[in-house]
Amino acid sequence: MSTIAFVTKSAESDVLGRERHHMASVVSDIALAGQTRDQLDTPNWTRRLFPVGHPLRTHPIGMSYEERARVALASGLFTKFQHPVTGAPLDISTVILNTALVLGSDVVRLMARLHGQCEIHANIPAPECAWVAGIIDGGRESGVLRANMGWAELAAMLRASAAAGETVVTYSSVTGAFPGVESKTSALRDFDEHLSALDNSLRIEREGWESFRFGDGETMMSLGAATT
């Protein structure tokens, strides 16, 4: 997966792409763990997530509906899902992210937020930078955030940004730099103008940290409650 870049007006730090893949795996695994006992005891409950005619309604030899559905839910690659009761379109990627937000620790919440928003410029205001650095420290100590992936350097940059009063903004190496970045090593132009145009939901901050949800807020647990 793509590298996650963290930039200020004067600095940049990167978390490697293979660590983003790790983040996605952790978030997906937690989403699967979010299935309730009632869901697991209800045969083919995930089949109702797929519209009529969806490829995953086909029963392949050697794989149950549940097994194939779990593959889709874990990967997040199949986006044409439906609500199991209303039939309304359902973005399974937000279900996966929200389940991790509900069940996870602070470091898992940070992984979910970055994985879900790094490409659309999630940002960390200066007063929140030291707090996020502390979450990263805890993740590194527990081994949830892996060594030599850029986290130590990022934590140091965040603390320096807190001291300098600078907001840190993310972008993906695939989707392109934050507007105003000429190259990896150049200074930012019009940084404040572009920063002020970003939606408030992209701020990673203590206020609303535990209650933040993506999209309509659906989780594996809420889908389970609707289907049992």
C-alpha positions in Angstrom: 0.0 0.0 0.0 1.0 3.7 -0.3 3.3 5.5 2.1 1.5 7.9 4.5 3.3 11.3 4.5 2.9 13.7 7.5 3.8 17.3 6.6 4.0 20.7 8.2 5.2 24.0 6.8 8.8 23.0 7.6 9.0 19.3 8.0 7.9 15.9 6.7 7.9 12.4 8.1 6.7 9.1 6.5 5.1 5.9 7.6 6.0 3.1 5.2 3.4 1.6 2.9 3.8 -1.9 4.3 2.8 -0.5 7.7 -0.4 0.8 6.2 -1.1 -2.7 4.9 -0.6 -3.9 8.5 -3.0 -1.2 9.8 -5.6 -2.3 7.3 -5.2 -6.0 8.4 -5.6 -5.1 12.1 -8.7 -3.0 11.4 -10.3 -5.8 9.3 -9.5 -8.5 11.8 -11.2 -6.5 14.6 -14.2 -6.0 12.3 -14.6 -9.8 11.9 -14.2 -10.2 15.7 -17.1 -7.7 16.0 -19.6 -10.3 14.8 -21.9 -11.1 17.7 -22.7 -14.6 18.9 -26.2 -14.2 17.5 -24.8 -13.4 14.1 -22.4 -16.4 14.2 -25.4 -18.6 15.2 -27.6 -17.3 12.3 -26.8 -19.3 9.2 -25.8 -17.2 6.2 -26.6 -13.9 7.9 -23.9 -12.1 5.9 -25.6 -13.3 2.6 -28.2 -10.6 3.3 -25.5 -7.9 2.9 -25.2 -8.7 -0.8 -27.8 -7.5 -3.3 -29.6 -10.0 -5.5 -27.3 -10.9 -8.4 -24.1 -10.0 -6.5 -21.3 -12.5 -7.2 -20.9 -13.3 -3.5 -24.4 -14.7 -3.5 -23.1 -17.6 -5.6 -22.2 -20.6 -3.5 -18.8 -21.8 -4.7 -17.8 -25.4 -4.3 -15.8 -25.9 -1.1 -16.6 -22.5 0.4 -19.7 -21.5 2.4 -21.5 -18.2 2.1 -20.1 -17.2 5.4 -16.5 -18.0 4.4 -16.7 -16.1 1.2 -18.5 -13.2 2.9 -15.8 -13.0 5.5 -13.2 -12.6 2.8 -15.1 -9.7 1.3 -15.7 -8.1 4.7 -12.1 -8.4 5.6 -10.7 -7.1 2.4 -13.2 -4.2 1.9 -12.7 -4.6 -1.8 -16.4 -5.3 -2.6 -18.3 -2.1 -2.0 -21.7 -2.9 -3.4 -23.3 -4.1 -0.2 -26.8 -3.5 1.1 -28.3 -3.0 4.6 -29.6 -6.4 5.6 -33.0 -5.0 6.6 -33.6 -1.8 4.6 -31.8 -2.8 1.4 -30.1 0.7 1.3 -26.6 0.9 -0.1 -24.0 0.1 2.5 -20.3 1.2 2.4 -18.6 -1.9 4.0 -15.4 0.0 4.4 -16.9 2.4 6.9 -18.5 -0.6 8.7 -15.1 -2.1 9.1 -13.5 1.2 10.2 -16.3 2.0 12.7 -16.2 -1.5 14.3 -12.5 -0.9 14.9 -13.2 2.5 16.4 -15.8 1.0 18.8 -13.8 -2.1 19.9 -10.2 -0.8 19.6 -7.8 0.9 21.9 -6.5 4.4 21.3 -3.8 3.1 19.0 -6.3 1.0 17.0 -8.5 4.1 16.7 -5.5 6.0 15.4 -4.8 3.3 12.9 -8.4 3.4 11.7 -8.5 7.1 11.4 -5.2 7.3 9.5 -6.1 4.4 7.2 -9.5 5.9 6.5 -8.5 9.5 6.1 -4.8 9.8 5.1 -5.6 10.2 1.4 -8.0 13.1 2.1 -5.7 15.0 4.4 -6.4 14.0 8.0 -4.7 16.6 10.1 -3.4 16.9 13.7 -3.7 20.5 15.2 -0.6 21.6 17.1 -2.2 21.3 20.5 -3.0 17.7 19.8 0.4 16.6 18.4 2.0 15.6 21.7 -1.1 13.6 22.7 -1.0 11.7 19.3 2.7 11.2 19.8 1.9 9.6 23.2 -0.5 7.2 21.5 2.2 6.3 19.0 4.6 5.6 21.9 2.1 3.3 23.5 1.5 1.5 20.2 5.3 1.0 19.7 5.8 -0.3 23.2 2.9 -2.8 22.8 4.1 -3.9 19.4 0.9 -3.0 17.7 2.9 -0.4 15.7 5.9 -2.2 14.3 9.5 -1.1 14.5 11.4 0.6 11.7 8.2 1.7 10.0 8.6 5.4 10.6 6.6 5.7 13.9 9.6 6.8 16.1 10.5 9.6 13.6 6.8 10.6 13.4 6.4 10.9 17.2 9.5 13.1 17.3 8.2 15.3 14.5 4.8 15.6 16.3 6.4 16.8 19.5 8.5 19.3 17.5 5.3 20.5 15.8 3.6 20.9 19.1 6.4 23.1 20.3 6.4 25.1 17.1 2.6 25.5 17.0 2.4 23.8 13.6 -0.5 21.6 12.3 0.5 18.3 10.8 -1.3 17.2 7.6 -1.3 13.8 5.9 -1.3 12.7 2.3 -0.8 9.5 0.4 2.1 8.8 -2.0 -0.5 7.4 -4.4 -3.1 10.2 -4.3 -0.5 13.0 -4.3 0.9 15.7 -2.0 -1.0 18.1 0.1 -1.8 21.2 -2.0 1.1 23.6 -2.0 3.8 21.0 -1.8 6.1 21.3 -4.8 8.2 18.2 -3.9 9.1 16.0 -1.0 11.9 18.4 0.1 10.5 21.8 -0.8 8.7 24.3 1.4 4.9 24.4 1.4 3.1 27.2 -0.4 -0.3 28.5 0.7 -0.4 25.9 3.5 -2.7 27.8 5.8 -5.2 28.5 3.0 -5.5 24.9 2.0 -5.6 23.8 5.6 -8.5 26.1 6.5 -10.5 24.6 3.6 -10.4 21.1 5.0 -13.5 19.7 6.7 -13.5 19.6 10.5 -14.2 15.9 10.5 -10.6 15.4 9.3 -9.1 16.7 12.5 -7.6 14.1 14.8 -8.2 15.6 18.3 -9.2 14.7 21.8 -12.6 16.3 21.5 -15.0 13.7 20.0 -12.2 11.1 19.8 -14.2 8.2 21.3 -17.5 9.2 19.6 -16.1 9.8 16.0 -17.6 7.5 13.3 -17.3 7.3 9.6 -20.3 7.7 7.3 -23.6 6.6 8.8 -22.0 5.0 11.8 -22.9 1.4 11.1 -20.8 -1.3 12.8 -20.7 -5.1 12.6 -22.6 -5.0 15.9 -25.3 -2.7 14.7 -25.8 -4.8 11.6 -26.0 -7.9 13.8 -28.7 -6.2 15.9 -30.7 -5.5 12.7 -30.5 -9.1 11.4 -31.2 -11.1 14.6 
